[in-house]
Amino acid sequence: MFTIVFYALAAIGLIASFFADRRKTTQSLLKGWRAFAGILPEFVVILIATGLILAYLSPEVIASLIGEHSGVTGVVLASLVGSVTLIPGFIAFPLAALLLQKGAGILPIAAFVSALMMVGVVTFPLERKTFGTRVALTRNLLAFLFSLLVAVVLWIVLGGTGPGAADVAVSVGVLIAGGGIL
């Protein structure tokens, strides 16, 4: 129902825009179509890759790597994978939902999505060129640690449940304190 309301509002807005200025509305629709066509190839490749990975990785394998019982290893692994993956947000969240359905744990998925959105290993060369090596490295390191901190905060919000979650909290604390960040 919620989605239908938003589609209806978008349709009403489009019709109102069309009546207000037909030329601008047509230009906007063409610009939007070109932007969609520009991301479509990447989108299709990511969907195919995700489908193949999920088809070949059984729920048992996913659960053993990044499941509720994977502890610190699962959270750090998920955060590392998120750090080196370049996926847009509109794909990341459905992917996270699929991984949860296939046996992944909430804490590793929180770390995965956080790292995916914040850490830029793939974009590091551009960051280094724009901001300098020290700033780019510091930003990415802090973003990585923050992705782990997200898992700890989620663990606290969920009441500290889940095997290995306390280990994640202690490990992130040691990483932050040991790195001289606090």
C-alpha positions as CSV (number, residue, x, y, z in Angstrom):
1,M,0.0,0.0,0.0
2,F,2.8,2.4,0.9
3,T,4.5,1.8,-2.5
4,I,1.2,2.4,-4.3
5,V,0.8,5.8,-2.6
6,F,4.3,6.9,-3.7
7,Y,3.8,5.7,-7.3
8,A,0.4,7.6,-7.3
9,L,2.1,10.8,-6.0
10,A,4.9,10.5,-8.6
11,A,2.3,10.0,-11.4
12,I,0.3,13.0,-10.2
13,G,3.5,15.1,-10.0
14,L,4.5,14.1,-13.5
15,I,1.1,14.9,-14.9
16,A,1.1,18.3,-13.1
17,S,4.6,19.0,-14.5
18,F,3.6,18.0,-18.0
19,F,0.7,20.5,-17.9
20,A,2.9,23.2,-16.4
21,D,5.7,22.9,-18.9
22,R,5.6,20.2,-21.5
23,R,9.1,20.9,-22.9
24,K,10.9,20.8,-19.5
25,T,9.0,17.7,-18.5
26,T,10.0,15.9,-21.7
27,Q,13.6,17.0,-21.3
28,S,13.6,15.8,-17.7
29,L,12.2,12.4,-18.7
30,L,14.8,12.0,-21.4
31,K,17.6,13.0,-19.0
32,G,16.3,10.5,-16.5
33,W,16.1,7.8,-19.1
34,R,19.7,8.5,-20.2
35,A,20.9,8.2,-16.6
36,F,19.0,4.9,-16.2
37,A,20.5,3.6,-19.4
38,G,23.9,4.6,-18.2
39,I,23.7,2.6,-15.0
40,L,21.8,-0.3,-16.5
41,P,24.9,-2.3,-17.7
42,E,26.5,-2.1,-14.3
43,F,23.2,-3.0,-12.6
44,V,22.7,-6.1,-14.8
45,V,26.3,-7.3,-14.2
46,I,25.9,-6.9,-10.4
47,L,22.6,-8.7,-10.5
48,I,24.0,-11.6,-12.5
49,A,27.1,-11.8,-10.2
50,T,24.9,-11.7,-7.1
51,G,22.6,-14.3,-8.5
52,L,25.5,-16.6,-9.3
53,I,27.1,-16.2,-5.9
54,L,23.9,-16.9,-4.1
55,A,23.2,-19.8,-6.3
56,Y,26.5,-21.5,-5.7
57,L,26.9,-20.6,-2.0
58,S,24.6,-22.7,0.1
59,P,22.9,-21.2,3.2
60,E,25.2,-23.3,5.3
61,V,28.3,-21.8,3.7
62,I,27.0,-18.3,4.1
63,A,26.0,-19.0,7.8
64,S,29.5,-20.4,8.5
65,L,31.3,-17.4,7.0
66,I,29.0,-14.5,8.1
67,G,26.3,-16.1,10.2
68,E,25.1,-15.3,13.7
69,H,27.7,-17.8,15.1
70,S,30.7,-16.4,13.1
71,G,31.7,-13.9,15.8
72,V,34.5,-11.4,15.2
73,T,35.7,-13.3,12.2
74,G,32.4,-13.0,10.4
75,V,32.0,-9.3,11.2
76,V,35.6,-8.5,10.1
77,L,35.2,-10.7,6.9
78,A,31.9,-9.0,6.0
79,S,33.5,-5.6,6.6
80,L,36.5,-6.4,4.5
81,V,34.3,-7.7,1.6
82,G,32.2,-4.5,1.9
83,S,35.4,-2.4,1.7
84,V,36.6,-3.8,-1.6
85,T,33.2,-4.0,-3.2
86,L,31.7,-1.2,-5.3
87,I,28.0,-1.6,-5.3
88,P,25.4,1.2,-5.4
89,G,23.1,1.6,-2.4
90,F,20.0,0.6,-4.3
91,I,21.5,-2.8,-4.8
92,A,23.3,-3.1,-1.5
93,F,20.2,-3.2,0.6
94,P,18.3,-5.9,-1.3
95,L,21.6,-7.9,-1.4
96,A,21.8,-7.6,2.4
97,A,18.2,-8.8,2.7
98,L,19.0,-11.8,0.5
99,L,22.1,-12.6,2.5
100,L,20.0,-12.4,5.7
101,Q,17.5,-14.8,4.2
102,K,20.3,-17.2,3.2
103,G,21.7,-17.4,6.8
104,A,23.9,-14.4,7.3
105,G,23.9,-12.7,10.7
106,I,22.6,-9.2,11.5
107,L,26.0,-8.0,12.9
108,P,28.1,-9.1,9.9
109,I,25.5,-7.6,7.4
110,A,25.5,-4.3,9.3
111,A,29.3,-4.2,9.1
112,F,29.1,-5.2,5.4
113,V,26.7,-2.5,4.4
114,S,28.4,0.1,6.4
115,A,31.8,-0.7,4.9
116,L,30.2,-0.9,1.4
117,M,28.8,2.6,1.7
118,M,31.8,4.2,3.5
119,V,35.1,2.5,2.7
120,G,36.5,3.1,-0.8
121,V,39.3,0.6,-1.6
122,V,38.3,0.7,-5.3
123,T,38.0,4.5,-5.3
124,F,41.2,5.0,-3.3
125,P,43.3,6.1,-6.2
126,L,40.9,8.9,-7.1
127,E,40.6,9.9,-3.4
128,R,44.4,9.9,-3.1
129,K,44.8,12.1,-6.2
130,T,42.1,14.5,-5.0
131,F,42.8,14.7,-1.2
132,G,46.3,13.3,-0.8
133,T,47.5,9.9,0.4
134,R,47.3,10.7,4.2
135,V,43.8,12.1,4.1
136,A,42.5,9.3,1.9
137,L,44.1,6.6,4.0
138,T,42.9,8.1,7.2
139,R,39.4,8.5,5.9
140,N,39.2,4.9,4.7
141,L,40.7,3.5,7.9
142,L,38.3,5.5,10.1
143,A,35.4,4.4,7.9
144,F,36.5,0.8,8.2
145,L,36.7,1.0,12.0
146,F,33.3,2.8,12.0
147,S,31.8,-0.1,10.1
148,L,32.9,-2.4,12.8
149,L,31.6,0.1,15.4
150,V,28.2,-0.1,13.7
151,A,28.1,-3.8,14.5
152,V,29.0,-3.1,18.1
153,V,26.3,-0.4,18.4
154,L,23.8,-2.8,16.8
155,W,24.8,-5.5,19.3
156,I,24.1,-3.0,22.1
157,V,20.8,-2.0,20.7
158,L,19.7,-5.6,20.3
159,G,20.5,-6.2,23.9
160,G,23.9,-7.9,23.5
161,T,22.4,-11.0,22.1
162,G,24.1,-13.4,19.7
163,P,27.1,-15.6,20.1
164,G,30.4,-13.8,19.5
165,A,28.9,-10.4,19.7
166,A,30.7,-9.5,22.9
167,D,34.0,-10.6,21.2
168,V,33.2,-8.1,18.4
169,A,32.6,-5.3,20.9
170,V,35.9,-6.1,22.7
171,S,37.9,-6.4,19.4
172,V,36.6,-3.1,18.0
173,G,37.4,-1.4,21.3
174,V,41.0,-2.8,21.1
175,L,41.3,-1.8,17.5
176,I,40.2,1.8,18.2
177,A,42.2,2.2,21.4
178,G,45.3,0.4,19.8
179,G,45.1,2.6,16.8
180,G,45.3,5.7,18.9
181,I,41.9,6.9,17.7
182,L,40.5,7.5,21.1
